Amino acid sequence: QVTSFQGIAVRSLCTSSPHDHPEHGRLVYKGNLAKAVLGVKFFSYSTSLFNLFMMPYIILKTGIGFDSLLIEAAFYGLVGFFTFVTPVTLHVLTKGYVVRLYYKDDVDTYTAITYNVILAEKATVFHQKDVKIPDITKMFTTFYAKTKSMLVNPSLFPNPQDYNHLMGYDKSLYFNLEEGKEAGERK
């Protein structure tokens, strides 16, 4: 492969596709909200951390005092709610968002890359047979890999057959004719 860089020919000896990962396999999906999810979680964590360190200073410097213990508890409860509950809620809602999905043909395994609680990438490896589709459509779940909920956008798969294989839609429907005959005879 020869590319031109500022008028100079540069030869690349790379034998694998840029979408392949030696450990995980072939890239079959890339989520378009990965940077947004990471940015929102980082912003929420940083504002909570800032709030945690600045509130004692602000309270001591401004001399905020409350006549009632109930009002004081409500104030600190409200501050604590936005400091701790918002990042936890964001993590719970986005922990299953698949940033990238890789597929290994030879062993029929998928590797889903998601963000964990400390904003590091986490790899979850599962087989296609471990994929369960929820009976009722859930807001932040497309499928379950073993017991972990995963969220993907089907329209972002470059090859629709990859999505069909992931979800098990490419399997032929097997009808047991003997069971059908037995059910017909019981009627």
Long-range contacts (C-beta under 8 A, 24 or more apart in sequence): 21-102, 23-111, 24-102, 24-104, 24-111, 24-113, 24-123, 25-102, 25-103, 25-104, 25-105, 25-109, 25-111, 26-102, 26-103, 26-104, 26-105, 27-100, 27-101, 27-102, 28-101, 28-102, 28-103, 28-110, 28-157, 28-158, 28-159, 28-162, 28-166, 29-98, 29-100, 29-101, 29-152, 29-156, 29-157, 29-162, 29-163, 30-99, 30-100, 30-101, 30-156, 31-97, 31-98, 31-99, 31-100, 31-152, 31-153, 31-156, 32-153, 32-156, 33-97, 34-97, 34-99, 34-100, 37-94, 37-97, 37-99, 37-115, 38-115, 38-119, 40-90, 40-94, 41-87, 41-90, 41-91, 41-94, 41-115, 41-119, 42-119, 44-86, 44-87, 44-90, 45-87, 45-119, 48-82, 48-83, 48-84, 48-86, 48-87, 51-79, 51-82, 51-83, 52-83, 55-79, 55-83, 91-117, 93-140, 94-140, 96-140, 96-141, 96-148, 96-149, 96-150, 96-151, 97-140, 97-151, 98-150, 98-151, 98-152, 101-152, 101-166, 103-162, 103-165, 103-166, 110-145, 110-166, 112-145, 112-150, 114-150, 124-148, 124-150, 128-165, 128-166, 128-168, 131-166, 131-167, 131-168, 133-167, 133-168, 143-167
